[in-house]
């Protein structure tokens, strides 16, 4: 289900990252602690970039960082220890210094949560910097590899 405030993205801008819920991510009831969903979204985004040929290490070497400027998560169902989840990550929008990703975390066909993150491109001095053209092109590209 697309986020209502964002335009539909072409299917090639979506990647799916499997993950299993580990015991250390849960509370005493075996339910995933809400803060861990942010980690799941980040894992999906890092995998999304890697599948398009860009590692976060390469961005750091280029003195580029993607900092979270906005974060929204809507929790719909509880995930539990041992659940096999899929983080569906989509690049929705790229502006001069920002990129917006949307996410769904699925257990089978069930949507556990959805959300979006606005990332700001920063240099090491923590000032906004323009996203380089080659990275803008990458953010609009399909996966080049399914390797994780």
C-alpha positions as CSV (number, residue, x, y, z in Angstrom):
1,X,0.0,0.0,0.0
2,X,1.7,3.3,-1.1
3,X,1.9,6.1,1.4
4,X,-0.9,8.5,0.6
5,X,1.2,11.7,0.7
6,X,3.9,10.4,-1.7
7,X,3.7,9.7,-5.4
8,X,3.7,6.1,-6.6
9,X,7.2,5.0,-7.3
10,X,8.2,2.7,-10.2
11,X,8.6,-1.0,-9.1
12,X,12.3,-1.0,-9.9
13,X,12.8,1.5,-7.0
14,X,11.7,-1.1,-4.4
15,X,13.9,-3.8,-2.8
16,X,13.1,-6.5,-0.3
17,X,15.4,-7.4,2.5
18,X,14.7,-10.6,4.6
19,X,15.4,-10.6,8.3
20,X,14.7,-12.8,11.3
21,X,13.7,-11.3,14.6
22,X,16.4,-12.1,17.2
23,X,15.8,-12.7,20.9
24,X,17.8,-9.6,21.9
25,X,15.4,-7.4,19.9
26,X,12.4,-8.4,22.0
27,X,11.0,-7.5,25.4
28,X,10.0,-9.9,28.2
29,X,6.9,-10.9,26.2
30,X,8.9,-11.9,23.2
31,X,7.6,-8.9,21.2
32,X,9.9,-6.7,19.2
33,X,10.7,-3.4,21.1
34,X,9.4,-0.4,19.1
35,X,12.9,1.1,18.8
36,X,14.2,-1.9,16.9
37,X,12.0,-1.0,13.9
38,X,14.2,2.0,13.2
39,X,17.1,-0.4,13.0
40,X,15.2,-2.7,10.6
41,X,14.4,0.3,8.3
42,X,18.1,1.3,8.3
43,X,19.1,-2.3,7.4
44,X,16.6,-2.2,4.5
45,X,18.0,1.1,3.3
46,X,21.7,0.0,3.5
47,X,20.7,-3.2,1.6
48,X,18.8,-1.1,-1.0
49,X,21.9,1.0,-1.6
50,X,24.2,-2.0,-1.8
51,X,21.9,-3.7,-4.3
52,X,22.4,-0.7,-6.6
53,X,26.2,-0.8,-6.2
54,X,26.8,1.8,-3.5
55,X,28.2,0.9,-0.1
56,X,27.9,3.2,2.8
57,X,31.7,3.0,3.2
58,X,32.0,4.5,-0.3
59,X,29.8,7.4,0.7
60,X,31.9,8.0,3.8
61,X,35.1,7.9,1.7
62,X,33.5,10.6,-0.5
63,X,32.7,12.7,2.7
64,X,29.0,12.2,2.3
65,X,26.5,11.1,5.0
66,X,22.8,10.6,4.9
67,X,21.4,11.8,8.2
68,X,17.8,11.2,9.3
69,X,15.9,14.5,9.2
70,X,12.4,13.1,9.6
71,X,11.1,9.7,10.7
72,X,7.6,8.3,10.7
73,X,6.5,4.8,11.7
74,X,3.0,3.4,12.0
75,X,2.9,0.2,14.0
76,X,0.1,-2.1,12.8
77,X,0.9,-5.5,14.3
78,X,3.4,-7.0,16.8
79,X,6.4,-8.9,15.5
80,X,7.8,-11.6,17.8
81,X,11.0,-13.5,18.4
82,X,11.6,-15.9,15.5
83,X,9.4,-14.1,13.0
84,X,10.7,-14.1,9.5
85,X,10.2,-10.5,8.2
86,X,10.8,-8.7,5.0
87,X,11.7,-5.0,4.9
88,X,10.4,-3.5,1.7
89,X,12.3,-0.3,0.9
90,X,11.4,2.2,-1.8
91,X,13.2,5.4,-2.8
92,X,10.3,7.8,-3.3
93,X,11.8,11.2,-3.9
94,X,15.2,12.8,-4.4
95,X,15.7,16.6,-4.1
96,X,18.9,18.7,-4.2
97,X,20.0,17.7,-0.7
98,X,17.4,15.2,0.5
99,X,16.1,11.7,-0.3
100,X,12.9,10.2,1.0
101,X,12.5,6.4,1.4
102,X,9.3,4.6,2.3
103,X,9.1,1.3,4.0
104,X,6.9,-1.6,4.8
105,X,7.8,-4.4,7.2
106,X,6.0,-7.6,6.3
107,X,5.4,-11.0,7.9
108,X,4.1,-13.0,5.0
109,X,1.3,-10.8,3.5
110,X,0.7,-9.0,6.8
111,X,2.0,-5.5,7.2
112,X,3.7,-5.2,10.6
113,X,4.5,-1.5,10.2
114,X,5.1,1.1,7.5
115,X,6.8,4.4,7.5
116,X,9.1,6.9,5.8
117,X,12.4,8.6,6.4
118,X,13.7,11.8,5.0
119,X,17.5,11.8,4.7
120,X,19.6,14.9,4.4
121,X,23.0,14.7,2.7
122,X,25.7,16.2,4.9
123,X,29.5,16.6,4.6
124,X,31.8,15.7,7.5
125,X,31.4,19.3,8.8
126,X,27.6,18.5,9.3
127,X,26.4,21.1,6.8
128,X,24.0,20.3,4.0
129,X,25.6,19.3,0.8
130,X,24.2,18.7,-2.7
131,X,23.7,15.0,-3.6
132,X,26.2,14.3,-6.3
133,X,24.7,13.6,-9.8
134,X,26.1,10.0,-9.9
135,X,24.3,9.2,-6.6
136,X,21.1,10.9,-7.9
137,X,21.3,8.5,-10.9
138,X,21.9,5.6,-8.6
139,X,18.9,6.5,-6.5
140,X,16.7,6.2,-9.6
141,X,18.2,3.0,-10.8
142,X,17.1,-0.7,-10.5
143,X,19.0,-3.3,-8.6
144,X,22.3,-4.4,-10.1
145,X,22.8,-7.3,-7.8
146,X,20.6,-9.4,-5.4
147,X,23.6,-10.4,-3.3
148,X,23.5,-9.3,0.3
